[in-house]
Structure formats: structure tokens, C-alpha cells
Amino acid sequence: MKNKEILLIALLAAAIVISFVIPKPKYTSPNVLSKLNIPENVSGWYSKDVSGELNLKDLRYNFISQVFARSYSDRFGRGFLLLILDAGNFHNPKVCFGGSGYKSTDLPDVEMKAGSRRFTAKAVFFESASDSMVAIYWICVNKEVTGWTGQKLKELWHTLLGKKKSGLMIRFDIRARQGAIPNAIETAKSFVSTLADNLPKEQSEYLFGK
């Protein structure tokens, strides 16, 4: 049994080494974003496409292959930036925001409800000398919401097999002072529930899993 375990570990290590030594083909997106018909205006939320206004050289966005970026607001003055990021390998927003001068504070995970589906999103409070916001995000790979470890394993697996995959990070950036964090989180939860009700099942699964 011990010899079999050693052999298995050796084979796994060799596969990992090969995956990093052999030149990888350039990441080619399956262009999932083109399949999503996210409503511009829904249940009192009105939006503006801001994808052309993002500075993709900003460290907060430097790992992106394709981006969906739309700012939403309502008549109560609430607002947020909805980002859907398509990339071959995702970075933790804390690294990207940190490079842009923000300090981060982890918040408790957020339980999201999208139709009959429930999943957990990460939440972080970011603060700089002139700005503060709550970022709420999750990763969905091949219609499965996954964490950082799961995402890395899927990336390795698909690289070894040379397979394409759909991989999206969905992120809400909500400007808020520290005392308004609960309201910001409730805004994101409410919009996720509304959006899930206004998307066809096939499209919704790319964002919220099966």
C-alpha cells in the first residue's frame, strides 16, 4: 500500500511539473458573457454600461480576459457596480485592491439565494484615504460555485487535459462607509434574488450554479 501511495504522489507531482514546464496555449475564453442577457432595467434598478470606462491596466482588473461592467442605481439613491469577469485564472480582490492602495477587512460570508439555489459569497470591506466600499464576490466554474482551492484545482485539471472551461467571477462593488456595510450587503442579496428571477435557467446557471 505504501508503494502505491508513493507512486500516486510521484505521478501527481510529475503531472504538475509537466503542466508548468510545457508552454501553455493562450487562454481562449468560451465567451460565456455573450450568452448572458442581463436586463438593463429590472424591478426599479436602472443601469449604465461602464465597461468602456474601466482602466484595465489598473491592478484591480489586470487579470481579466473579458469584462461585463454595469452600474445600477434606484430611486432611493442606492447603487453598485456589477462586474462579471471572464479570466483564465482569478486573483483574490484583496491582492488587486491592495496594489491600488486600499486596506482590506474580511467580512463574514454572505448567504445568497438565487431562485431555489443557495450559495456562499465572500465579502470584504476596502478602505483608502479617499474611498471605501464593500466587495461581494464568488466564482462559478462550469456552472458550479467554487472556492479558491476548488478553482485552482479545476484550472490545473483543465490545463492538463487541454480542455476549455467557463469561468466567471461575479462581483459587486458597493461604495459604503463602515456603518453602512449591512445595507450594502442586503442590496447585493436583493439584487441577486431579483436577477435570478429574470434570467432563463440556462443563463442563470453560469452565474449561480446548478
ABEGO torsion letter per residue (X at the ends): XAAAAAAAAAAAAAAAAAAAABBBBBBBBAGAAAABBBBABBGGBBBBBAAAABBAABAAAAABABBBBBBBBBAAGBBBBBBBBBBABBBBAAAAAAAAGBBBBBBBBBBBBBEABBBBBBBBBBBBAABBBBBBBBBBBGGBBBBAAAAAAAAAAAAAAGBBBBBBBBBBBBBBBAAAAAAAAAAAAAAAAAAAAABBAAAAAAAAEX
